[in-house]
């Protein structure tokens, strides 16, 4: 699934909650920290992994809604 983050992105902080423009909400499930600011970056969700445009790796997530 492709979408975009709804608003600003500041990276993964270990427990990041990500809201996408389609209304879905995802929570980071594995520890990883990487700061990077961008506005509405593209996101690719493949199964339980999320890759945010510009980030070096995909992170395991779970859908909250």
GROMACS elastic network, one bead per residue, 0.5 to 0.9 nm:
[ bonds ]
;  ai    aj funct       b0    kb
    1    43     6  0.81535   500
    1    44     6  0.57065   500
    1    45     6  0.51923   500
    1    46     6  0.65380   500
    1    47     6  0.88278   500
    2    42     6  0.71758   500
    2    43     6  0.57171   500
    2    45     6  0.65135   500
    2    46     6  0.89287   500
    3    20     6  0.65931   500
    3    21     6  0.68051   500
    3    22     6  0.71044   500
    3    41     6  0.86610   500
    3    42     6  0.58672   500
    3    43     6  0.52443   500
    3    44     6  0.65973   500
    3    45     6  0.82770   500
    4     7     6  0.86306   500
    4    19     6  0.87245   500
    4    20     6  0.55851   500
    4    21     6  0.57776   500
    4    22     6  0.80449   500
    4    40     6  0.56057   500
    4    41     6  0.56083   500
    4    43     6  0.53337   500
    4    44     6  0.84440   500
    4    52     6  0.86992   500
    5     8     6  0.72950   500
    5     9     6  0.71659   500
    5    18     6  0.69958   500
    5    19     6  0.59957   500
    5    21     6  0.59341   500
    5    22     6  0.89148   500
    5    39     6  0.78118   500
    5    41     6  0.58143   500
    5    42     6  0.66376   500
    5    43     6  0.68241   500
    5    52     6  0.85901   500
    6     9     6  0.85072   500
    6    18     6  0.82008   500
    6    19     6  0.57639   500
    6    22     6  0.84078   500
    6    23     6  0.84308   500
    6    39     6  0.83732   500
    6    40     6  0.58684   500
    6    41     6  0.86355   500
    7    19     6  0.83935   500
    7    20     6  0.84619   500
    7    21     6  0.84382   500
    7    38     6  0.88052   500
    7    39     6  0.58610   500
    7    40     6  0.52264   500
    7    41     6  0.85944   500
    8    37     6  0.72399   500
    8    38     6  0.60285   500
    8    40     6  0.59206   500
    8    41     6  0.82216   500
    9    12     6  0.88149   500
    9    18     6  0.85530   500
    9    36     6  0.72803   500
    9    37     6  0.54312   500
    9    38     6  0.52246   500
    9    39     6  0.58765   500
    9    40     6  0.68588   500
    9    41     6  0.73038   500
   10    13     6  0.85686   500
   10    34     6  0.85038   500
   10    35     6  0.57327   500
   10    36     6  0.51264   500
   10    38     6  0.67030   500
   10    39     6  0.87426   500
   11    16     6  0.80004   500
   11    33     6  0.74242   500
   11    34     6  0.55544   500
   11    37     6  0.65784   500
   11    38     6  0.85817   500
   11    52     6  0.87217   500
   11    55     6  0.78633   500
   12    15     6  0.73819   500
   12    16     6  0.57367   500
   12    17     6  0.88920   500
   12    28     6  0.78348   500
   12    31     6  0.85464   500
   12    32     6  0.63109   500
   12    33     6  0.50180   500
   12    34     6  0.52695   500
   12    35     6  0.63707   500
   12    36     6  0.82878   500
   12    59     6  0.87598   500
   13    16     6  0.56382   500
   13    28     6  0.86681   500
   13    31     6  0.78186   500
   13    32     6  0.65650   500
   13    34     6  0.66857   500
   13    35     6  0.75175   500
   14    28     6  0.67847   500
   14    29     6  0.80196   500
   14    30     6  0.69917   500
   14    32     6  0.52921   500
   14    33     6  0.57783   500
   14    34     6  0.89462   500
   15    27     6  0.67830   500
   15    28     6  0.53229   500
   15    29     6  0.71869   500
   15    30     6  0.80708   500
   15    31     6  0.73307   500
   15    32     6  0.86331   500
   16    26     6  0.83609   500
   16    27     6  0.59036   500
   16    28     6  0.53153   500
   16    29     6  0.87118   500
   17    25     6  0.69545   500
   17    26     6  0.56396   500
   17    28     6  0.63264   500
   18    24     6  0.83611   500
   18    25     6  0.56397   500
   18    26     6  0.50918   500
   18    27     6  0.62404   500
   18    28     6  0.80058   500
   19    22     6  0.83232   500
   19    23     6  0.65773   500
   19    24     6  0.59926   500
   19    26     6  0.65065   500
   19    27     6  0.89551   500
   20    23     6  0.55275   500
   20    24     6  0.55346   500
   20    25     6  0.63747   500
   20    26     6  0.82405   500
   20    40     6  0.88061   500
   20    43     6  0.83479   500
   21    24     6  0.74101   500
   21    40     6  0.87692   500
   22    25     6  0.89548   500
   23    65     6  0.78850   500
   24    63     6  0.73614   500
   24    64     6  0.75248   500
   24    65     6  0.53290   500
   25    62     6  0.86449   500
   25    63     6  0.59535   500
   25    64     6  0.53789   500
   25    65     6  0.52212   500
   26    61     6  0.62251   500
   26    62     6  0.55352   500
   26    64     6  0.54466   500
   26    65     6  0.72686   500
   27    60     6  0.86874   500
   27    61     6  0.53888   500
   27    62     6  0.54532   500
   27    63     6  0.64303   500
   27    64     6  0.67749   500
   28    31     6  0.75926   500
   28    32     6  0.86627   500
   28    50     6  0.88625   500
   28    59     6  0.70464   500
   28    60     6  0.62750   500
   28    62     6  0.67645   500
   29    59     6  0.76717   500
   29    60     6  0.53934   500
   29    62     6  0.65185   500
   30    59     6  0.68245   500
   30    60     6  0.57880   500
   30    61     6  0.73709   500
   31    59     6  0.85826   500
   31    60     6  0.89543   500
   32    59     6  0.77031   500
   34    55     6  0.79413   500
   34    56     6  0.87344   500
   35    55     6  0.89329   500
   36    54     6  0.80907   500
   36    55     6  0.75567   500
   38    41     6  0.62895   500
   38    54     6  0.86951   500
   40    43     6  0.89207   500
   41    52     6  0.66486   500
   41    53     6  0.56412   500
   41    54     6  0.79763   500
   42    51     6  0.85477   500
   42    52     6  0.61196   500
   42    53     6  0.53131   500
   42    54     6  0.88680   500
   43    50     6  0.68407   500
   43    51     6  0.57335   500
   43    53     6  0.60709   500
   44    49     6  0.82456   500
   44    50     6  0.57363   500
   44    51     6  0.52220   500
   44    52     6  0.65638   500
   44    53     6  0.81089   500
   44    58     6  0.88671   500
   45    48     6  0.69565   500
   45    49     6  0.56926   500
   45    51     6  0.64466   500
   45    52     6  0.87163   500
   45    58     6  0.88040   500
   45    61     6  0.88672   500
   46    49     6  0.53542   500
   46    50     6  0.64471   500
   46    51     6  0.82903   500
   47    50     6  0.82048   500
   47    60     6  0.89623   500
   47    61     6  0.89407   500
   48    59     6  0.82264   500
   48    60     6  0.55367   500
   48    61     6  0.54018   500
   48    62     6  0.62045   500
   48    63     6  0.83176   500
   49    58     6  0.58238   500
   49    59     6  0.52473   500
   49    61     6  0.56937   500
   49    62     6  0.83088   500
   50    57     6  0.86161   500
   50    58     6  0.51267   500
   50    59     6  0.52776   500
   50    60     6  0.63470   500
   50    61     6  0.64885   500
   51    54     6  0.86249   500
   51    55     6  0.70730   500
   51    56     6  0.84086   500
   51    57     6  0.64174   500
   51    59     6  0.65199   500
   52    55     6  0.56160   500
   52    56     6  0.85231   500
   52    57     6  0.81004   500
   52    58     6  0.71875   500
   52    59     6  0.88170   500
   53    56     6  0.85692   500
   54    57     6  0.88830   500
   55    58     6  0.76793   500
